[in-house]
Amino acid sequence: MKSLGSFGIAAANVAALAAVAALLILTTSANAQAQSSDSSKPTAIPGLSRQPSAAASAALLDPNDTVVLLLDHQTGLFQTVKDVPIRDLRANTVVLAKIAGLAGMPVIYTASEPGGPNGPIMDELLVAAPNALYVGRKGEVSAWDNADFVKAVEATGRKTLVMAGVWTSVCVAFPALQALADGYTVYAVMDASGDVSAMASEAALVRMANAGVVPVTTNTILSESHRTWNRSDAAQWGALYAELAPNYRAVAESYLKAQEVAKEPGK
């Protein structure tokens, strides 16, 4: 039988071990919090005179964490679009693809059935995004129900999705809502998407926005990706603004001409 003194020594040893264990837990927790803090620190944006805080950085799009998903921009479906001029829809989609290329955002595109009545994907998209990844579907209406498509998104390691497509109320809304439920931040580019009526598009916008999808326009994505004119590729970004907004192009052209005239002798 152990003496009372032995029990006292054992109890002291247990207390000491408990104290060491508690210290290790606290130290591990502190290190984990520090690592989490470091990993959540926003990436510095070159050209800004003030780097935004983590909260302010999270309020705007981060191209380094973004994938652009172009869904069913097919010429057969274009013939059913009634809420936006087809010319504008095609032009905005092309600019969106070019924004992705300039900002380093991967582009993944898909079609419900290119060989069927919905028609082939618009030709100019392939020219605007030559490095885009095409993922075919197996009859799924929502791209998020296709295993290969979701795997392609997951393979990028990015958690922000910029979506556009035809129809807005189906081909955009369905995967947008599903991806949002799966933990992604989702933007829906309304003017690079089209629907069978203005009512259908408006209803889709309300449904997505109420769920937490962020409705934007192509110009928003352009400016949030651009962020500053204090950059070496400013001319390329300027060209995209001019392509997206012909009126802005006219402003730039008149300004440049005025500058040329002002430099002429005798002026």
FIVEXMI-524666 format. One record per residue: residue in one letter; z negated, y, x negated of N, C-alpha, C in turn. Coordinates in nm, 3 decimals. Atoms other than C-alpha are relative to their C-alpha. Example, Ala and Ser with C-alpha at 12.3 -4.5 7.8 and 13.67 -1.06 7.14 Angstrom:
2
  resn      n.z      n.y      n.x     ca.z     ca.y     ca.x      c.z      c.y      c.x
     A    0.000   -0.119   -0.089   -0.780   -0.450   -1.230    0.000    0.120   -0.090
     S    0.006   -0.119    0.082   -0.714   -0.106   -1.367   -0.073    0.109    0.077
END
This chain:
267
  resn      n.z      n.y      n.x     ca.z     ca.y     ca.x      c.z      c.y      c.x
     M    0.000   -0.119   -0.085    0.000    0.000    0.000    0.000    0.125   -0.088
     K   -0.009   -0.122    0.080    0.098    0.348   -0.134   -0.118    0.088    0.029
     S    0.110   -0.094   -0.017   -0.175    0.605   -0.191    0.048    0.125    0.069
     L   -0.035   -0.127   -0.063   -0.189    0.939   -0.010    0.069    0.091   -0.099
     G   -0.064   -0.082    0.103   -0.096    1.100   -0.341    0.147   -0.035   -0.015
     S   -0.140    0.044    0.011    0.225    0.895   -0.356    0.082    0.059    0.113
     F   -0.072   -0.058   -0.114    0.319    1.009   -0.006    0.022    0.149   -0.021
     G   -0.013   -0.143    0.026    0.255    1.368   -0.114    0.114    0.029   -0.097
     I   -0.108   -0.016    0.099    0.488    1.331   -0.414    0.136   -0.024    0.066
     A   -0.126    0.031   -0.068    0.756    1.170   -0.197    0.041    0.112    0.092
     A   -0.030   -0.110   -0.092    0.728    1.447    0.059    0.052    0.121   -0.076
     A   -0.044   -0.113    0.083    0.763    1.707   -0.216    0.143   -0.020   -0.048
     N   -0.137    0.030    0.046    1.076    1.532   -0.347    0.101    0.021    0.112
     V   -0.089   -0.017   -0.115    1.227    1.526    0.001    0.024    0.147    0.028
     A   -0.012   -0.144   -0.025    1.155    1.896    0.047    0.091    0.066   -0.104
     A   -0.083   -0.057    0.107    1.315    1.976   -0.290    0.146   -0.034    0.022
     L   -0.138    0.041   -0.026    1.626    1.775   -0.204    0.059    0.077    0.117
     A   -0.046   -0.075   -0.116    1.648    1.950    0.132    0.036    0.143   -0.038
     A   -0.025   -0.137    0.044    1.627    2.288   -0.038    0.131    0.008   -0.078
     V   -0.125    0.003    0.078    1.904    2.192   -0.283    0.119   -0.017    0.092
     A   -0.110    0.023   -0.094    2.120    2.063    0.002    0.032    0.127    0.078
     A   -0.021   -0.125   -0.074    2.068    2.385    0.198    0.072    0.102   -0.086
     L   -0.064   -0.095    0.091    2.166    2.590   -0.108    0.147   -0.034   -0.020
     L   -0.140    0.043    0.017    2.481    2.382   -0.157    0.082    0.034    0.124
     I   -0.072   -0.030   -0.124    2.574    2.428    0.210    0.031    0.149    0.009
     L   -0.020   -0.145   -0.005    2.525    2.804    0.189    0.107    0.045   -0.098
     T   -0.098   -0.036    0.103    2.724    2.826   -0.135    0.140   -0.041    0.041
     T   -0.130    0.049   -0.045    3.008    2.613    0.006    0.055    0.087    0.112
     S   -0.041   -0.085   -0.111    3.014    2.822    0.323    0.047    0.136   -0.049
     A   -0.039   -0.131    0.054    3.026    3.146    0.124    0.135   -0.007   -0.070
     N   -0.129    0.016    0.070    3.311    3.014   -0.093    0.114   -0.016    0.099
     A   -0.104    0.022   -0.102    3.502    2.900    0.215    0.035    0.131    0.067
     Q   -0.026   -0.128   -0.064    3.460    3.241    0.375    0.078    0.091   -0.092
     A   -0.072   -0.084    0.096    3.578    3.413    0.058    0.145   -0.042   -0.010
     Q   -0.137    0.049    0.006    3.884    3.187    0.038    0.077    0.037    0.125
     S   -0.064   -0.036   -0.126    3.958    3.248    0.406    0.036    0.147    0.001
     S   -0.025   -0.144    0.005    3.927    3.622    0.347    0.119    0.031   -0.088
     D   -0.111   -0.024    0.092    4.165    3.605    0.052    0.131   -0.041    0.062
     S   -0.125    0.051   -0.056    4.421    3.396    0.242    0.048    0.086    0.116
     S   -0.038   -0.082   -0.113    4.412    3.635    0.539    0.040    0.141   -0.041
     K   -0.035   -0.133    0.049    4.472    3.940    0.322    0.150    0.020    0.014
     P   -0.144   -0.019   -0.024    4.809    4.086    0.426    0.078    0.021   -0.129
     T   -0.087   -0.020    0.114    5.099    4.083    0.184    0.035    0.148   -0.014
     A   -0.031   -0.142    0.024    5.156    4.424    0.024    0.146    0.027    0.033
     I   -0.135   -0.040   -0.036    5.463    4.607    0.154    0.046    0.107   -0.097
     P   -0.048   -0.099    0.098    5.655    4.782   -0.126    0.056    0.125    0.068
     G   -0.059   -0.123   -0.050    5.747    5.145   -0.070   -0.088    0.081    0.093
     L    0.089   -0.075   -0.087    5.455    5.246    0.152   -0.100    0.080   -0.083
     S    0.099   -0.081    0.071    5.225    5.527    0.041   -0.142   -0.042    0.035
     R    0.130    0.056   -0.038    4.938    5.352    0.221    0.021   -0.140    0.055
     Q   -0.007    0.136   -0.051    4.898    4.980    0.266   -0.088   -0.013    0.123
     P    0.080    0.013   -0.122    4.782    4.900    0.621   -0.114   -0.099   -0.016
     S    0.110    0.095   -0.003    4.454    4.725    0.686    0.050   -0.133    0.056
     A   -0.038    0.130   -0.054    4.458    4.360    0.786    0.029    0.009    0.150
     A   -0.019   -0.014   -0.144    4.422    4.459    1.152    0.128    0.075    0.031
     A   -0.121   -0.079   -0.022    4.696    4.723    1.132    0.124   -0.079   -0.040
     S   -0.113    0.082    0.044    4.921    4.483    0.944    0.036   -0.104    0.105
     A   -0.023    0.103   -0.101    4.877    4.218    1.213    0.059    0.057    0.128
     A   -0.052   -0.063   -0.122    4.980    4.469    1.480    0.152    0.006    0.001
     L   -0.145   -0.005    0.010    5.339    4.469    1.352    0.054   -0.130   -0.057
     L   -0.067    0.122    0.046    5.589    4.199    1.265   -0.007   -0.014   -0.152
     D   -0.003    0.030    0.144    5.556    4.034    0.922    0.120   -0.090   -0.027
     P   -0.119    0.082    0.025    5.902    3.915    0.810   -0.028   -0.123   -0.083
     N    0.032    0.114    0.085    5.737    3.683    0.557   -0.060   -0.117    0.077
     D    0.058    0.107   -0.081    5.583    3.483    0.841    0.086   -0.028    0.124
     T   -0.083    0.001   -0.121    5.877    3.500    1.083    0.123   -0.088   -0.012
     V   -0.124    0.076   -0.014    6.157    3.270    1.195    0.075    0.056    0.121
     V   -0.083   -0.047   -0.111    6.445    3.391    1.414    0.068   -0.120    0.066
     L   -0.056    0.111   -0.075    6.548    3.145    1.685    0.103    0.053    0.100
     L   -0.109   -0.043   -0.087    6.884    3.199    1.856    0.041   -0.118    0.088
     L   -0.006    0.112   -0.093    6.913    2.987    2.167    0.117    0.012    0.098
     D   -0.108    0.016   -0.098    7.235    2.896    2.348    0.086    0.125    0.019
     H   -0.095   -0.112   -0.009    7.452    3.198    2.267    0.141   -0.059    0.008
     Q   -0.124    0.074   -0.022    7.748    3.010    2.412    0.096    0.078    0.089
     T   -0.100   -0.083   -0.068    8.070    3.164    2.535    0.016   -0.035    0.148
     G   -0.007    0.037   -0.141    8.069    2.966    2.861   -0.114    0.065    0.078
     L    0.114   -0.063   -0.065    7.721    3.091    2.948    0.015    0.151    0.008
     F   -0.021   -0.146   -0.002    7.825    3.447    2.860    0.067    0.044    0.131
     Q   -0.073   -0.037   -0.121    8.050    3.442    3.166   -0.089    0.010    0.123
     T    0.094   -0.007   -0.113    7.744    3.408    3.390   -0.099    0.116   -0.014
     V    0.098   -0.107    0.027    7.550    3.700    3.235    0.037    0.126    0.079
     K   -0.025   -0.116   -0.085    7.515    3.995    3.473   -0.096    0.117   -0.028
     D    0.101   -0.105    0.018    7.219    4.197    3.339    0.024    0.089   -0.122
     V   -0.030   -0.078    0.120    7.366    4.326    3.011    0.149   -0.016   -0.031
     P   -0.141    0.016    0.035    7.725    4.399    2.902    0.018   -0.103   -0.111
     I   -0.022    0.106    0.098    7.862    4.102    2.710    0.026    0.058   -0.139
     R   -0.026   -0.065    0.128    7.986    4.336    2.437   -0.131    0.034   -0.071
     D    0.128   -0.038    0.058    7.631    4.463    2.381   -0.082   -0.123   -0.038
     L    0.074    0.123    0.027    7.477    4.117    2.401    0.048   -0.063   -0.131
     R   -0.055    0.061    0.121    7.710    3.983    2.133   -0.032    0.085   -0.123
     A    0.023   -0.090    0.113    7.671    4.290    1.910   -0.147   -0.003   -0.043
     N    0.143    0.002    0.033    7.292    4.287    1.931   -0.041   -0.131   -0.066
     T    0.031    0.130    0.059    7.278    3.916    1.852    0.047   -0.006   -0.145
     V   -0.052   -0.003    0.137    7.494    3.968    1.544   -0.091    0.083   -0.090
     V    0.089   -0.085    0.081    7.273    4.253    1.421   -0.134   -0.069   -0.023
     L    0.126    0.072    0.015    6.961    4.044    1.485    0.011   -0.105   -0.110
     A   -0.022    0.100    0.104    7.106    3.768    1.267    0.009    0.066   -0.138
     K   -0.011   -0.072    0.127    7.190    4.022    0.994   -0.135    0.054   -0.047
     I    0.136   -0.045    0.033    6.838    4.167    1.009   -0.077   -0.114   -0.066
     A    0.069    0.118    0.054    6.703    3.818    0.949    0.043   -0.027   -0.143
     G   -0.050    0.026    0.133    6.927    3.773    0.647   -0.051    0.101   -0.101
     L    0.042   -0.105    0.091    6.832    4.107    0.493   -0.151   -0.005   -0.025
     A    0.146    0.004    0.012    6.458    4.058    0.558   -0.053   -0.134   -0.051
     G    0.045    0.130    0.050    6.450    3.698    0.436   -0.064   -0.089    0.105
     M    0.054    0.083   -0.108    6.371    3.546    0.775    0.099   -0.113    0.030
     P   -0.090    0.111   -0.033    6.516    3.196    0.834    0.053    0.012    0.143
     V   -0.060    0.002   -0.134    6.751    3.161    1.131    0.028   -0.145    0.039
     I   -0.029    0.132   -0.055    6.758    2.845    1.341    0.067    0.023    0.135
     Y   -0.068   -0.019   -0.127    7.007    2.823    1.625    0.034   -0.135    0.062
     T   -0.023    0.125   -0.072    7.086    2.565    1.889    0.088    0.027    0.121
     A   -0.081   -0.009   -0.121    7.306    2.496    2.190   -0.030   -0.120    0.087
     S    0.031    0.109   -0.093    7.250    2.289    2.500    0.104   -0.111   -0.011
     E   -0.109    0.098    0.015    7.591    2.119    2.478    0.129    0.075   -0.029
     P   -0.119   -0.078    0.037    7.870    2.296    2.283    0.131   -0.056    0.053
     G   -0.123    0.061   -0.048    8.128    2.047    2.409    0.016    0.001    0.150
     G   -0.003   -0.001   -0.145    8.046    2.099    2.776    0.042    0.135    0.056
     P   -0.045   -0.123   -0.065    8.113    2.379    3.026   -0.072    0.125   -0.050
     N    0.070   -0.118    0.054    7.853    2.606    2.862    0.073    0.060   -0.120
     G   -0.088   -0.053    0.104    8.103    2.640    2.581   -0.059    0.002   -0.140
     P    0.044   -0.003    0.139    8.084    2.678    2.203   -0.084    0.122   -0.030
     I    0.079   -0.114    0.045    7.851    2.910    2.016    0.094    0.111   -0.046
     M   -0.082   -0.114    0.036    7.992    3.259    1.961    0.036   -0.003   -0.149
     D   -0.049    0.012    0.137    8.204    3.265    1.644   -0.066    0.098   -0.096
     E    0.051   -0.103    0.091    8.063    3.590    1.502   -0.143   -0.028   -0.046
     L    0.136    0.035    0.042    7.712    3.443    1.487    0.004   -0.079   -0.130
     L   -0.012    0.084    0.120    7.821    3.191    1.226    0.040    0.084   -0.121
     V   -0.038   -0.091    0.109    7.975    3.472    1.019   -0.118    0.086   -0.042
     A    0.114   -0.089    0.027    7.666    3.694    1.048   -0.115   -0.075   -0.068
     A    0.111    0.078    0.056    7.427    3.412    0.953    0.053   -0.131   -0.059
     P   -0.062    0.121    0.058    7.613    3.171    0.724   -0.101   -0.104   -0.049
     N    0.102    0.093    0.049    7.287    3.017    0.599   -0.092   -0.051    0.111
     A    0.084    0.043   -0.113    7.144    2.956    0.947    0.007   -0.152    0.016
     L    0.008    0.144   -0.025    7.036    2.604    1.039    0.029   -0.029    0.146
     Y   -0.031    0.041   -0.138    7.193    2.447    1.347   -0.071   -0.130    0.032
     V    0.066    0.121   -0.048    6.990    2.192    1.541    0.053   -0.032    0.139
     G   -0.052    0.040   -0.130    7.166    2.008    1.822   -0.110   -0.063    0.086
     R    0.097    0.058   -0.092    6.976    1.896    2.129    0.059   -0.124    0.067
     K   -0.042    0.126   -0.065    6.991    1.572    2.326   -0.013    0.012    0.152
     G    0.004   -0.020   -0.144    7.015    1.718    2.674   -0.120    0.080    0.049
     E    0.119   -0.074   -0.043    6.681    1.904    2.676    0.038    0.143    0.040
     V   -0.022   -0.137   -0.045    6.688    2.231    2.872   -0.074    0.097   -0.092
     S    0.080   -0.083    0.090    6.407    2.380    2.661    0.013   -0.053   -0.142
     A   -0.010    0.041    0.140    6.463    2.375    2.286   -0.133   -0.053   -0.052
     W    0.132    0.043    0.047    6.087    2.324    2.246   -0.031   -0.143    0.044
     D    0.015    0.140   -0.039    6.126    1.983    2.413    0.081   -0.093   -0.091
     N   -0.080    0.080    0.094    6.358    1.869    2.132   -0.077   -0.017   -0.130
     A    0.083    0.029    0.118    6.176    1.698    1.845    0.059    0.059   -0.128
     D   -0.063   -0.050    0.123    6.430    1.795    1.578   -0.012    0.152   -0.012
     F    0.009   -0.145    0.002    6.419    2.161    1.676   -0.140    0.044   -0.041
     V    0.138   -0.037    0.033    6.040    2.184    1.664   -0.033   -0.036   -0.145
     K    0.022    0.038    0.140    6.034    1.996    1.332    0.063    0.102   -0.095
     A   -0.066   -0.099    0.084    6.280    2.248    1.188   -0.082    0.128   -0.007
     V    0.087   -0.119   -0.001    6.053    2.534    1.295   -0.125   -0.025   -0.084
     E    0.123    0.034    0.073    5.743    2.360    1.159    0.025   -0.007   -0.150
     A   -0.031    0.015    0.142    5.918    2.294    0.828    0.002    0.133   -0.074
     T    0.000   -0.132    0.065    5.939    2.668    0.760   -0.142    0.043   -0.038
     G    0.138   -0.037    0.027    5.560    2.693    0.761   -0.038    0.136    0.057
     R    0.023   -0.134   -0.055    5.586    3.022    0.952   -0.050   -0.010    0.143
     K    0.067    0.007   -0.130    5.389    3.106    1.265    0.041    0.111    0.097
     T   -0.049   -0.105   -0.089    5.577    3.404    1.413    0.145   -0.031    0.035
     L   -0.133    0.036   -0.047    5.887    3.335    1.622    0.063    0.118    0.073
     V   -0.080   -0.101   -0.070    6.150    3.589    1.724    0.112   -0.075    0.071
     M   -0.095    0.079   -0.079    6.358    3.442    2.008    0.095    0.090    0.078
     A   -0.099   -0.062   -0.087    6.675    3.548    2.185    0.093   -0.109    0.048
     G   -0.090    0.104   -0.048    6.916    3.354    2.401    0.052    0.025    0.139
     V   -0.061   -0.005   -0.133    7.107    3.288    2.720   -0.027   -0.137    0.067
     W    0.053   -0.107   -0.081    6.964    3.256    2.983   -0.142    0.039   -0.039
     T    0.133   -0.048    0.035    6.654    3.471    2.933   -0.109   -0.074    0.076
     S    0.102    0.061   -0.086    6.464    3.314    3.224   -0.018   -0.149   -0.023
     V    0.009    0.145    0.024    6.525    2.960    3.100   -0.002   -0.029   -0.150
     C   -0.017    0.039    0.141    6.651    2.916    2.744   -0.090    0.078   -0.095
     V    0.095   -0.076    0.080    6.424    3.191    2.610   -0.142   -0.021    0.053
     A    0.135    0.004   -0.057    6.129    3.184    2.851   -0.069   -0.135   -0.021
     F    0.065    0.131    0.010    6.066    2.808    2.841   -0.055   -0.026   -0.140
     P    0.056    0.024    0.134    6.039    2.763    2.461   -0.097    0.108   -0.045
     A    0.093   -0.108    0.036    5.867    3.102    2.427   -0.140   -0.031    0.051
     L    0.129    0.031   -0.060    5.589    3.000    2.663   -0.062   -0.124   -0.065
     Q    0.051    0.123    0.061    5.559    2.655    2.509   -0.048    0.023   -0.143
     A    0.040   -0.029    0.138    5.550    2.782    2.150   -0.126    0.084   -0.004
     L    0.120   -0.082   -0.010    5.293    3.042    2.249   -0.122   -0.090    0.025
     A    0.109    0.092   -0.031    5.076    2.764    2.395   -0.036   -0.086   -0.120
     D    0.023    0.081    0.120    5.113    2.574    2.067   -0.053    0.083   -0.117
     G    0.066   -0.080    0.104    4.963    2.863    1.870    0.088    0.095   -0.077
     Y   -0.089   -0.093    0.070    5.266    3.067    1.762   -0.009    0.140    0.062
     T   -0.021   -0.135   -0.052    5.307    3.442    1.794    0.148    0.010    0.033
     V   -0.138    0.005   -0.046    5.627    3.491    1.994    0.048    0.137    0.048
     Y   -0.069   -0.121   -0.046    5.861    3.789    2.036    0.127   -0.042    0.073
     A   -0.124    0.026   -0.073    6.142    3.785    2.294    0.087    0.125   -0.008
     V   -0.090   -0.115    0.018    6.437    4.010    2.208    0.088    0.010    0.124
     M   -0.060   -0.006   -0.133    6.551    4.120    2.552    0.147    0.042   -0.002
     D   -0.140   -0.046   -0.002    6.877    4.297    2.461    0.093   -0.086   -0.084
     A   -0.084    0.101    0.064    7.000    4.003    2.253   -0.004   -0.128    0.083
     S    0.008    0.110   -0.096    6.943    3.781    2.557    0.068    0.045    0.129
     G   -0.067   -0.034   -0.125    7.120    3.765    2.892   -0.035   -0.098    0.110
     D    0.037    0.086   -0.113    7.064    3.629    3.240    0.098    0.018    0.116
     V   -0.094    0.002   -0.112    7.239    3.564    3.570   -0.011    0.123    0.089
     S    0.017   -0.122   -0.078    7.100    3.883    3.725   -0.110    0.084   -0.064
     A    0.107   -0.088    0.050    6.880    4.183    3.647   -0.135   -0.049    0.051
     M    0.125    0.050   -0.056    6.617    4.034    3.880   -0.053   -0.119   -0.080
     A    0.041    0.118    0.077    6.612    3.706    3.684   -0.057    0.042   -0.135
     S    0.047   -0.048    0.130    6.574    3.892    3.355   -0.135    0.070    0.012
     E    0.125   -0.073   -0.019    6.299    4.119    3.488   -0.116   -0.095    0.032
     A    0.104    0.098   -0.034    6.106    3.827    3.636   -0.043   -0.077   -0.124
     A    0.031    0.072    0.124    6.129    3.642    3.304   -0.083    0.087   -0.093
     L    0.074   -0.092    0.085    6.007    3.950    3.117   -0.146    0.009    0.044
     V    0.137   -0.010   -0.052    5.702    3.983    3.344   -0.076   -0.129   -0.026
     R    0.067    0.129    0.021    5.623    3.612    3.323   -0.040   -0.018   -0.146
     M    0.030    0.017    0.141    5.645    3.606    2.943   -0.107    0.098   -0.047
     A    0.096   -0.101    0.043    5.456    3.932    2.892   -0.140   -0.031    0.051
     N    0.130    0.035   -0.057    5.176    3.821    3.123   -0.066   -0.114   -0.076
     A    0.054    0.114    0.074    5.138    3.504    2.917   -0.037    0.037   -0.144
     G    0.031   -0.041    0.137    5.128    3.690    2.585    0.119    0.007   -0.093
     V   -0.122   -0.018    0.079    5.488    3.682    2.463    0.028    0.150   -0.009
     V   -0.023   -0.143    0.021    5.585    4.021    2.316    0.147    0.034    0.026
     P   -0.140   -0.038   -0.026    5.903    4.169    2.474    0.039    0.117   -0.090
     V   -0.048   -0.104    0.090    6.105    4.379    2.228    0.151    0.014    0.015
     T   -0.145   -0.014    0.010    6.458    4.503    2.160    0.042   -0.023   -0.145
     T   -0.051    0.021    0.135    6.679    4.448    1.859   -0.040    0.115   -0.092
     N    0.037   -0.116    0.080    6.603    4.799    1.740   -0.145   -0.008   -0.047
     T    0.139    0.018    0.040    6.232    4.717    1.736   -0.011   -0.095   -0.118
     I    0.003    0.097    0.109    6.287    4.412    1.518    0.058    0.061   -0.128
     L   -0.061   -0.066    0.116    6.510    4.619    1.289   -0.100    0.091   -0.069
     S    0.093   -0.097    0.059    6.251    4.892    1.238   -0.127   -0.066   -0.054
     E    0.120    0.068    0.048    5.953    4.657    1.205    0.027   -0.082   -0.125
     S   -0.036    0.072    0.122    6.138    4.456    0.941    0.028    0.096   -0.115
     H   -0.041   -0.101    0.098    6.260    4.768    0.760   -0.120    0.072   -0.061
     R    0.127   -0.065    0.032    5.932    4.967    0.751    0.007    0.129   -0.082
     T   -0.006   -0.121    0.083    6.037    5.229    0.493    0.139    0.019   -0.059
     W   -0.125   -0.032    0.067    6.340    5.408    0.351   -0.018    0.003   -0.152
     N    0.031   -0.003    0.143    6.168    5.406    0.012    0.015   -0.141   -0.057
     R   -0.029    0.135    0.048    6.336    5.084   -0.097    0.141   -0.003   -0.057
     S   -0.128    0.004    0.072    6.628    4.984   -0.317    0.118   -0.038    0.090
     D   -0.108    0.044   -0.088    6.827    4.830   -0.029    0.010    0.088    0.125
     A    0.001   -0.091   -0.115    6.793    5.134    0.200    0.138    0.016    0.063
     A   -0.136   -0.019   -0.053    7.171    5.171    0.234    0.040   -0.116    0.090
     Q   -0.033    0.116   -0.082    7.202    4.817    0.372   -0.071    0.007    0.136
     W    0.071   -0.016   -0.126    6.935    4.888    0.632    0.064    0.112    0.083
     G   -0.067   -0.109   -0.071    7.108    5.215    0.719    0.126   -0.048    0.069
     A   -0.122    0.054   -0.059    7.429    5.024    0.781   -0.029   -0.080    0.126
     L    0.037    0.076   -0.119    7.249    4.798    1.029   -0.037    0.092    0.116
     Y    0.030   -0.098   -0.105    7.113    5.099    1.219    0.130    0.054    0.060
     A   -0.128   -0.055   -0.046    7.467    5.239    1.237    0.076   -0.101    0.084
     E   -0.069    0.106   -0.076    7.605    4.905    1.357   -0.065   -0.023    0.136
     L    0.072    0.024   -0.124    7.336    4.864    1.621    0.013    0.116    0.098
     A   -0.003   -0.120   -0.085    7.347    5.223    1.752    0.116    0.091   -0.042
     P   -0.117   -0.083    0.035    7.695    5.385    1.741   -0.031    0.149    0.003
     N    0.036   -0.141   -0.005    7.541    5.720    1.839   -0.071    0.044   -0.127
     Y    0.069   -0.031    0.125    7.316    5.706    1.534    0.100    0.004   -0.115
     R   -0.105   -0.001    0.102    7.621    5.626    1.324    0.071    0.135    0.001
     A   -0.066   -0.131   -0.011    7.783    5.947    1.456   -0.086    0.109   -0.063
     V    0.092   -0.097    0.061    7.472    6.143    1.352    0.012   -0.007   -0.152
     A   -0.007    0.017    0.145    7.489    5.998    1.000    0.133    0.051   -0.055
     E   -0.133   -0.044    0.046    7.864    6.063    0.971    0.011    0.152   -0.002
     S   -0.008   -0.146   -0.005    7.832    6.427    1.079   -0.088    0.063   -0.108
     Y    0.090   -0.052    0.104    7.540    6.481    0.841    0.065   -0.010   -0.138
     L   -0.065    0.020    0.131    7.729    6.335    0.544    0.117    0.096   -0.018
     K   -0.113   -0.093    0.008    8.035    6.544    0.625   -0.049    0.142   -0.026
     A    0.056   -0.133    0.022    7.822    6.858    0.644   -0.047    0.018   -0.143
     Q    0.044   -0.005    0.139    7.674    6.775    0.305    0.119    0.019   -0.096
     E   -0.120   -0.009    0.082    8.024    6.735    0.157    0.057    0.144    0.007
     V   -0.053   -0.134   -0.018    8.140    7.066    0.301   -0.087    0.104   -0.072
     A    0.091   -0.095    0.063    7.831    7.246    0.171    0.018    0.002   -0.151
     K   -0.017    0.008    0.145    7.915    7.131   -0.183    0.137    0.052   -0.047
     E   -0.133   -0.050    0.036    8.272    7.262   -0.173   -0.010    0.140   -0.064
     P    0.001   -0.131    0.065    8.348    7.563   -0.395    0.014    0.113    0.102
     G   -0.006   -0.115   -0.088    8.289    7.896   -0.225   -0.082   -0.012    0.125
     K    0.085    0.019   -0.119    8.055    7.749    0.035   -0.142    0.048   -0.026
END
